[in-house]
């Protein structure tokens, strides 16, 4: 069974909190990193931590592990 990281919770949390990509950019998340997330590519844990701090949320509000069984 294959697993992958999904950033879908990040986009849901952004929508719920009314946080725009512009706010993320102004808070120190650079556009290249954001587009890596958007494309489902890996980012480092420091980035995940910064997102949690910016959005005052938990890691599970940013990422989740998705397995073949979940799809």
TIBAFI-394048 format. One record per residue: residue number from 1; residue in one letter; chain; x, y, z of N, C-alpha, C, O, CB in turn. Coordinates in Angstrom, 2 decimals. Atoms other than C-alpha are relative to their C-alpha. Glycine has a CB too. Layout:
residues N
REC, k, r, c, n.c1, n.c2, n.c3, ca.c1, ca.c2, ca.c3, c.c1, c.c2, c.c3, o.c1, o.c2, o.c3, cb.c1, cb.c2, cb.c3
REC, NUM, A, A, X, Y, Z, X, Y, Z, X, Y, Z, X, Y, Z, X, Y, Z
...
//
This chain:
residues 71
REC, k, r, c, n.c1, n.c2, n.c3, ca.c1, ca.c2, ca.c3, c.c1, c.c2, c.c3, o.c1, o.c2, o.c3, cb.c1, cb.c2, cb.c3
REC, 1, X, A, 0.85, -1.18, 0.00, 0.00, 0.00, 0.00, 0.89, 1.24, 0.00, 1.80, 1.37, 0.83, -0.96, 0.00, 1.23
REC, 2, X, A, -0.80, -1.23, 0.12, 1.43, 3.35, -1.03, -0.69, 1.15, 0.74, -1.91, 1.27, 0.74, 0.21, 0.36, -1.49
REC, 3, X, A, 0.52, -1.17, -0.73, 1.04, 6.50, 1.06, 0.65, 1.25, -0.54, 1.74, 1.21, -1.12, 0.27, -0.13, 1.53
REC, 4, X, A, -0.56, -1.28, 0.38, 1.58, 10.15, 0.32, -0.53, 1.07, 0.94, -1.52, 0.87, 1.64, -0.33, 0.34, -1.47
REC, 5, X, A, 0.43, -1.16, -0.79, 1.30, 13.51, 2.05, -0.96, 0.83, -0.84, -0.69, 1.12, -2.01, 1.23, 0.85, 0.47
REC, 6, X, A, 0.95, -0.89, 0.66, -1.72, 15.61, 1.16, -0.01, 1.33, 0.75, -0.01, 1.37, 1.98, -1.43, -0.63, -0.04
REC, 7, X, A, 0.09, -1.35, -0.58, -1.84, 19.36, 1.73, -1.42, 0.54, -0.06, -1.65, 1.72, 0.20, 0.95, 0.95, -0.74
REC, 8, X, A, 1.39, -0.45, 0.09, -5.60, 19.50, 1.26, -0.48, 0.66, 1.29, -1.21, 1.65, 1.23, -0.90, -1.18, -0.33
REC, 9, X, A, 0.42, -0.69, -1.23, -6.11, 20.33, 4.97, 0.49, 1.45, 0.05, -0.21, 2.31, 0.60, 0.52, -0.75, 1.22
REC, 10, X, A, -0.50, -1.38, 0.02, -3.95, 23.45, 4.44, -0.97, 0.90, -0.75, -1.32, 1.98, -0.26, 1.40, 0.06, -0.65
REC, 11, X, A, 0.87, -0.84, 0.81, -6.21, 24.76, 1.71, -1.38, 0.17, 0.64, -2.01, 1.22, 0.53, -0.15, -0.59, -1.40
REC, 12, X, A, 1.27, -0.10, -0.73, -9.33, 23.97, 3.76, 0.14, 0.98, 1.18, -0.75, 1.79, 1.42, -0.45, -1.39, 0.51
REC, 13, X, A, -0.24, -0.89, -1.14, -7.84, 25.75, 6.80, 0.13, 1.45, -0.47, -0.41, 2.35, 0.16, 1.28, -0.43, 0.76
REC, 14, X, A, -0.12, -1.35, 0.55, -6.87, 28.76, 4.68, -1.37, 0.56, -0.32, -1.67, 1.71, -0.01, 0.89, 0.00, -1.26
REC, 15, X, A, 1.35, -0.45, 0.37, -10.43, 28.97, 3.36, -0.83, 0.33, 1.24, -1.49, 1.37, 1.31, -0.71, -1.07, -0.85
REC, 16, X, A, 0.77, -0.20, -1.25, -11.98, 28.60, 6.84, 0.44, 1.27, 0.72, -0.39, 1.98, 1.29, 0.17, -1.20, 0.92
REC, 17, X, A, -0.53, -1.16, -0.72, -9.71, 31.31, 8.27, 0.06, 1.27, -0.85, 0.41, 2.34, -0.36, 1.38, -0.31, 0.51
REC, 18, X, A, -0.05, -1.16, 0.89, -9.95, 33.62, 5.26, 1.42, 0.47, -0.27, 1.66, 1.67, -0.44, -0.81, 1.14, 0.59
REC, 19, X, A, -1.41, -0.34, 0.23, -6.18, 33.50, 4.71, 0.32, -0.15, -1.49, 0.09, -1.20, -2.08, 0.94, -0.89, 0.86
REC, 20, X, A, -0.34, 0.01, 1.42, -5.00, 34.39, 1.22, 1.46, -0.42, -0.20, 2.25, -0.42, 0.74, -0.25, 1.38, -0.63
REC, 21, X, A, -1.39, 0.30, 0.32, -1.82, 33.33, -0.52, 0.85, 1.25, 0.23, 2.00, 1.15, 0.63, 0.14, -0.50, -1.46
REC, 22, X, A, -0.71, -1.26, -0.22, -0.83, 37.00, -0.32, 0.45, 0.11, 1.46, 1.57, 0.51, 1.74, -0.88, 1.20, -0.39
REC, 23, X, A, -0.36, -0.06, -1.42, -0.92, 36.82, 3.49, 1.13, -0.98, 0.31, 2.03, -0.66, 1.08, -1.24, -0.31, 0.88
REC, 24, X, A, -1.08, 0.95, -0.22, 1.25, 33.70, 3.43, 1.32, 0.56, -0.50, 2.34, 0.45, 0.17, -0.30, -1.34, -0.69
REC, 25, X, A, -1.22, -0.58, 0.57, 3.76, 35.45, 1.18, 0.52, 1.12, 0.90, 1.72, 1.20, 1.15, -0.27, 0.55, -1.43
REC, 26, X, A, -0.41, -1.10, -0.88, 3.80, 38.52, 3.46, 0.50, -0.51, 1.35, 1.23, 0.19, 2.06, -1.17, 0.97, 0.21
REC, 27, X, A, -0.40, 0.59, -1.28, 4.31, 36.18, 6.45, 1.26, -0.85, -0.10, 1.65, -1.50, 0.87, -1.13, -0.83, 0.55
REC, 28, X, A, -1.28, 0.69, 0.13, 7.47, 34.63, 5.05, 0.00, -1.30, -0.79, 1.05, -1.93, -0.93, 0.51, -0.28, 1.31
REC, 29, X, A, 0.05, 1.19, 0.86, 6.27, 31.72, 2.89, 0.24, 0.49, -1.42, -0.57, 1.26, -1.95, -1.39, -0.79, 0.14
REC, 30, X, A, -0.27, -0.53, 1.34, 7.87, 32.31, -0.49, -0.85, -0.70, -1.06, -1.35, -1.81, -0.84, 1.49, -0.14, -0.33
REC, 31, X, A, 0.89, 0.51, 1.04, 5.99, 31.73, -3.72, 0.45, -1.36, -0.53, -0.39, -2.20, -0.85, -0.09, 0.99, -1.15
REC, 32, X, A, -0.49, 1.30, 0.49, 8.23, 28.84, -4.83, -0.43, -1.12, 0.95, -0.83, -2.20, 0.50, 1.54, 0.02, -0.14
REC, 33, X, A, 0.43, 0.99, -0.99, 7.46, 26.98, -1.61, -1.50, -0.23, -0.10, -1.96, -1.37, -0.06, 0.37, 0.45, 1.42
REC, 34, X, A, 1.46, 0.13, 0.12, 3.75, 27.68, -1.95, -0.37, -0.85, -1.22, -1.23, -1.72, -1.14, -0.68, 1.40, -0.09
REC, 35, X, A, 0.32, 0.75, 1.21, 3.71, 26.33, -5.50, 0.47, -1.45, 0.10, -0.11, -2.33, -0.55, 0.62, 0.67, -1.23
REC, 36, X, A, -0.39, 1.40, -0.26, 5.60, 23.21, -4.36, -1.13, -0.70, 0.77, -1.47, -1.84, 0.47, 1.34, -0.06, 0.82
REC, 37, X, A, 1.12, 0.55, -0.77, 2.80, 22.65, -1.85, -1.19, -0.22, -0.93, -1.82, -1.28, -0.90, -0.38, 0.94, 1.17
REC, 38, X, A, 1.14, 0.07, 0.92, 0.17, 23.36, -4.50, 0.11, -1.20, -0.94, -0.90, -1.81, -1.30, -0.09, 1.29, -0.83
REC, 39, X, A, -0.25, 1.13, 0.89, 1.76, 20.69, -6.72, 0.13, -1.32, 0.74, 0.35, -2.37, 0.12, 1.25, 0.25, -0.82
REC, 40, X, A, -0.08, 1.21, -0.80, 1.84, 18.19, -3.85, 1.41, -0.52, 0.21, 1.60, -1.69, 0.55, -0.81, -1.06, -0.63
REC, 41, X, A, -1.39, 0.40, -0.20, 5.62, 18.14, -3.63, 0.40, 0.18, 1.46, -0.29, 0.85, 2.23, 0.94, 0.82, -0.92
REC, 42, X, A, -0.45, -0.04, -1.39, 7.58, 17.75, -0.42, 0.57, 1.38, 0.37, 1.22, 2.05, -0.43, 1.06, -1.07, 0.24
REC, 43, X, A, -0.63, -1.18, -0.60, 8.51, 20.70, 1.78, 0.57, -0.44, 1.34, 0.18, -1.48, 1.87, -1.03, 1.21, 0.17
REC, 44, X, A, -0.61, 0.42, -1.25, 10.60, 20.63, 4.93, -0.89, 0.32, 1.20, -1.85, 1.08, 1.11, 1.36, 0.68, 0.17
REC, 45, X, A, 0.81, -0.18, -1.20, 9.24, 20.53, 8.46, 0.03, 1.43, 0.52, -0.92, 1.86, 1.16, 0.48, -0.94, 1.08
REC, 46, X, A, -0.04, -1.41, -0.41, 10.38, 24.10, 9.12, -1.12, 0.78, -0.68, -1.73, 1.66, -0.07, 1.37, 0.63, -0.35
REC, 47, X, A, 1.09, -0.67, 0.73, 7.89, 25.22, 6.46, -1.34, -0.36, 0.62, -2.19, 0.51, 0.80, 0.02, -0.40, -1.49
REC, 48, X, A, 1.25, 0.44, -0.64, 5.11, 23.16, 8.04, -0.17, 0.72, 1.34, -1.27, 1.18, 1.66, -0.01, -1.54, 0.20
REC, 49, X, A, 0.04, -0.70, -1.28, 5.98, 24.68, 11.42, -0.38, 1.47, -0.19, -1.21, 2.00, 0.54, 1.36, -0.11, 0.72
REC, 50, X, A, 0.33, -1.42, 0.25, 5.89, 28.23, 9.99, -1.46, 0.17, -0.38, -2.11, 1.12, 0.06, 0.89, 0.56, -1.13
REC, 51, X, A, 1.42, -0.07, 0.36, 2.48, 27.54, 8.44, -0.88, -0.15, 1.24, -1.88, 0.56, 1.38, -0.35, -1.10, -1.04
REC, 52, X, A, 0.76, 0.18, -1.24, 1.20, 26.29, 11.81, 0.01, 1.27, 0.85, -1.00, 1.65, 1.43, 0.56, -1.17, 0.81
REC, 53, X, A, -0.12, -1.24, -0.79, 2.48, 29.45, 13.51, -0.80, 1.12, -0.66, -1.55, 1.83, 0.02, 1.48, 0.41, 0.15
REC, 54, X, A, 0.71, -1.06, 0.71, 1.12, 31.80, 10.84, -1.51, -0.15, 0.16, -2.22, 0.83, 0.38, 0.37, -0.01, -1.50
REC, 55, X, A, 1.45, 0.22, -0.02, -2.31, 30.19, 10.92, -0.51, -0.43, 1.37, -1.70, -0.70, 1.54, -0.36, -1.05, -1.01
REC, 56, X, A, 0.37, 0.37, -1.37, -2.28, 29.35, 14.66, -0.84, -1.28, 0.00, -1.97, -1.31, 0.48, -0.76, 1.14, 0.68
REC, 57, X, A, 0.73, 1.26, 0.12, -3.24, 25.75, 13.99, 0.93, -1.17, 0.29, 2.12, -0.99, 0.53, -0.63, -0.14, -1.40
REC, 58, X, A, -0.76, 1.23, -0.22, -2.10, 22.16, 14.46, 0.48, -0.57, -1.32, -0.02, -0.21, -2.38, -0.85, -1.04, 0.76
REC, 59, X, A, -0.58, 0.58, 1.21, -0.05, 20.12, 12.01, -1.06, -0.73, -0.84, -0.99, -0.72, -2.07, 1.13, -0.96, 0.36
REC, 60, X, A, 1.04, 0.71, 0.75, -3.12, 18.05, 11.09, -0.94, 0.95, -0.75, -1.74, 0.51, -1.58, -0.80, -0.88, 0.96
REC, 61, X, A, 0.75, -1.01, 0.76, -4.72, 21.30, 9.88, 0.76, 0.42, -1.26, 0.26, 1.20, -2.06, -0.29, 1.23, 0.88
REC, 62, X, A, -0.88, -0.34, 1.12, -1.86, 21.53, 7.34, 0.19, -1.19, -0.94, 0.06, -1.06, -2.16, 1.36, 0.49, 0.51
REC, 63, X, A, -0.28, 1.18, 0.81, -1.09, 18.00, 6.17, -0.73, -1.22, 0.55, -1.14, -1.26, 1.71, 1.52, -0.27, -0.06
REC, 64, X, A, 0.51, 1.30, -0.42, -2.47, 14.47, 6.26, 0.65, -1.07, -0.85, 1.10, -0.81, -1.97, -1.57, -0.06, -0.11
REC, 65, X, A, -0.53, 1.13, 0.75, -1.24, 11.06, 5.19, -1.18, -0.69, -0.68, -2.18, -1.03, -0.03, 0.79, -0.99, 0.92
REC, 66, X, A, 1.06, 0.64, 0.78, -3.35, 9.53, 2.43, 0.59, -1.30, -0.57, 1.66, -1.30, -1.17, -0.53, 0.94, -1.15
REC, 67, X, A, -0.42, 1.29, 0.53, -3.06, 5.86, 1.52, -0.87, -0.37, -1.19, -1.89, 0.26, -1.45, -0.09, -1.08, 1.09
REC, 68, X, A, 0.78, 0.47, 1.14, -4.29, 3.99, -1.54, -1.44, -0.34, 0.41, -2.38, -0.13, -0.35, 0.68, -1.23, -0.64
REC, 69, X, A, 1.33, 0.36, -0.49, -7.21, 2.77, 0.57, -0.89, 1.21, 0.18, -2.11, 1.11, 0.10, 0.11, -0.76, 1.31
REC, 70, X, A, 0.77, -1.24, -0.21, -8.27, 6.39, 1.22, -0.48, 0.62, -1.31, -1.43, 1.40, -1.32, 0.85, 1.01, 0.76
REC, 71, X, A, 0.31, -0.63, 1.28, -8.40, 7.30, -2.47, -1.14, -0.63, -0.69, -1.52, -0.20, -1.78, 1.17, -0.01, -0.89
//
